């Protein structure tokens, strides 16, 4: 992790001062020039370090040599207060970045744990089917040979026991998958909140044990080789279920350290997160009893690549999609060389690169990148794999942003069918696709249909995700928008009024999503016949957006154009 992701205790060596000394400086004592320079170097992004260093040193000089004042008692120096304020904001930014980084790491662990359990579920489904066939076959053999065949009876008894074990492990794997997915959804809410905080303050590792060579137990070697293979595979499945404690560990971290960034390591030499262990166990047990090489190509490099992947995503979510795009482009080269072009991590990095290419303002290139990744993921993982479905969603979304909402609408309609069949109608990915499909229907020229679909979807999202979930609030925002576009600005205005209140309560009054809803409320207030009120709402909003997002942020510029429009109409009317 780089310096900007460390807590104050971890930062102390970088500024060559103890954390207690850092706290003293932040509390009001004039710091040394060396401390100021080191603090800026450790907290400011590289492109801004020279600028921030110059500003900080000028403030420090003014604090050390203030102008003479009348002898009317000591007075606080506003320049010193400015230095302290800057340092305090940087410290708060530092802590928020550390919280966000750990939350992203936990989310990635949970996603990988859910994926591991999902793969194990499919292996066990196949094993249960195979055992059912084996029991049927052995029952027929025993009946044919008669009760005197002790060998046939032993094989049948063993197969029945193995079938029960397989069904039990299948139930455990499915439960672990559900728990990981549910906890990941909860953690995503925290990530969204911390990302918003980082914007406001701005100046897949759960693995399996590295040794799966567990000796088979049960019948003597040679008497029942097929049963021996099944026994070995069942033992490995039990080890996987027993060892992957990701959900329990992260649940404990979140409950015991709700406001503290946990400092426990991502991996341990003896725990389930050993970086050398494979992330895709079923590929190593594609045939019953066939284990293969348990160490992935790249070995310890895999953890470094994962860290770089998450670092790039964090930078993108913190508001710099261009930097995220470029970091991921470099990572694709390394990932293709080390794990290989068809490795799941390489495909995941390519997916993220395409996403941030679009977010950086180039949806046409993103569309083309996604088109190739869809083909590759379908070939490597299968057309119905959740990751393939995710890439299909990204592809359709970028087609719409590139100017073809009709094609995006049709692709998303097909994707809804596949996602409902594979993941279920209430899965978060299915809900996201339904939401995007409704938006594209509106952009394709049917606002009434978009309004009606989003009204239905709002009810489903409220039931499944909860009324205060970010996804539910986004759906309500877009329902209000398409209600206005469908010709009912008064209802749109009223809907936005409630959404502004709810988003400010849940996300904070200065979250970018809250600003977006305030903008929508002002717009439809004007469309409903009150341009003066719209102008006043936008005037307040432009002040907040300029302060929080900056005067050149795209959202600030859009609000400024709206203010100019309604200001003119308000004057005329």
DANOR-V811908 format. One record per backbone hydrogen bond with DSSP energy under -0.5 kcal/mol. NH is the residue of the N-H (numbers start at 0). CO is the residue of the C=O. Records with the same first field share a line. If there is no record, write none. Layout:
NH: CO + CO
This chain:
4: 1
5: 2
10: 6
11: 7
13: 10
14: 10
15: 11
16: 11
21: 17
22: 18
23: 19
24: 20
25: 21
26: 22
27: 24
28: 23
35: 31
36: 32
37: 33
38: 34
39: 35
40: 36
41: 37
42: 38
43: 39
47: 44
48: 44 + 45
51: 47
52: 48
53: 49
54: 50
55: 51
56: 52
57: 53
58: 54
59: 55
60: 56
61: 57
62: 58
63: 59
64: 60
65: 62
71: 69
77: 75
80: 76
81: 77
82: 78
83: 79
84: 80
85: 81
86: 82
87: 83
88: 84
89: 85
90: 86
91: 87
92: 88
93: 89
94: 90
95: 91
96: 92
97: 93
98: 94
99: 95
100: 96
101: 97
102: 98
103: 99
104: 100
105: 101
106: 102
107: 103
108: 104
109: 105
110: 106
111: 107
112: 108
113: 109
114: 110
115: 111
116: 112
117: 113
118: 114
119: 115
120: 116
121: 117
122: 118
123: 119
124: 120
125: 121
126: 122
127: 123
128: 124
129: 125
130: 126
131: 127
132: 128
133: 129
134: 130
135: 131
136: 132
137: 133
138: 134
139: 135
140: 136
141: 137
142: 138
143: 139
144: 140
145: 141
148: 145
149: 147
152: 148
153: 149
154: 150
155: 151
156: 152
157: 153
158: 154
159: 155
160: 156
161: 157
162: 158
163: 159
164: 160
165: 161
166: 162
167: 163
168: 164
169: 165
170: 166
171: 167
172: 168
173: 169
174: 170
175: 171
176: 172
177: 173
178: 174
179: 175
180: 176
181: 177
182: 178
183: 179
184: 180
185: 181
186: 182
187: 183
188: 184 + 185
189: 185
190: 186
191: 187
192: 188
193: 189
194: 190
195: 191
196: 192
197: 193
198: 194
199: 195
200: 196
201: 197
206: 204
207: 277
213: 211
218: 216
222: 219
223: 219
227: 223
228: 224
229: 225
230: 226
231: 227
232: 228
233: 229
234: 230
235: 231
236: 232
237: 233
238: 234
239: 235
240: 236
241: 237
242: 238
243: 239
244: 242
248: 244
249: 245
250: 246
251: 247
252: 248
253: 249
254: 250
255: 251
256: 252
259: 256
261: 259
273: 270
276: 273
277: 293
282: 279
283: 279 + 280
284: 280 + 281
285: 282
289: 286
290: 288
295: 275 + 293
298: 295
300: 297
301: 298
302: 299
303: 299
304: 300
305: 301
306: 302
307: 303
308: 304
309: 305
310: 306
311: 307
312: 308
313: 309
314: 310
315: 311
316: 312
317: 313
318: 315
319: 314
323: 319
324: 320
325: 321
326: 322
327: 323
328: 324
329: 325
330: 326
331: 327
332: 328
333: 329
334: 330
335: 331
336: 332
337: 333
338: 334
339: 334
342: 339
346: 342
347: 343
348: 344
349: 345
350: 346
351: 347
352: 348
353: 349
354: 350
355: 351
356: 352
357: 353
358: 354
359: 355
360: 357
361: 356
365: 361
366: 362
367: 363
368: 364
369: 365
370: 366
371: 367
372: 368
373: 369
374: 370
375: 371
376: 372
377: 373
378: 374
379: 375
380: 376
381: 376 + 377
384: 381
387: 384
388: 384
389: 385
390: 386
391: 387
392: 388
393: 389
394: 390
395: 391
396: 392
397: 393
398: 394
399: 395
400: 396
401: 397
402: 399
403: 398
407: 403
408: 404
409: 405
410: 406
411: 407
412: 408
413: 409
414: 410
415: 411
416: 412
417: 413
418: 414
419: 415
420: 416
421: 417
422: 418
423: 418
426: 423
430: 426
431: 427
432: 428
433: 429
434: 430
435: 431
436: 432
437: 433
438: 434
439: 435
440: 436
441: 437
442: 438
443: 439
444: 441
445: 440
449: 445
450: 446
451: 447
452: 448
453: 449
454: 450
455: 451
456: 452
457: 453
458: 454
459: 455
460: 456
461: 457
462: 458
463: 459
464: 460
465: 460
468: 465
472: 468
473: 469
474: 470
475: 471
476: 472
477: 473
478: 474
479: 475
480: 476
481: 477
482: 478
483: 479
484: 480
485: 481
486: 483
487: 482
491: 487
492: 488
493: 489
494: 490
495: 491
496: 492
497: 493
498: 494
499: 495
500: 496
501: 497
502: 498
503: 499
504: 500
505: 501
506: 502
507: 502
510: 507
513: 510
514: 510
515: 511
516: 512
517: 513
518: 514
519: 515
520: 516
521: 517
522: 518
523: 519
524: 520
525: 521
526: 522
527: 523
528: 525
529: 524
533: 529
534: 530
535: 531
536: 532
537: 533
538: 534
539: 535
540: 536
541: 537
542: 538
543: 539
544: 540
545: 541
546: 542
547: 543
548: 544
549: 544
552: 549
556: 552
557: 553
558: 554
559: 555
560: 556
561: 557
562: 558
563: 559
564: 560
565: 561
566: 562
567: 563
568: 564
569: 565
570: 566
571: 567
572: 568
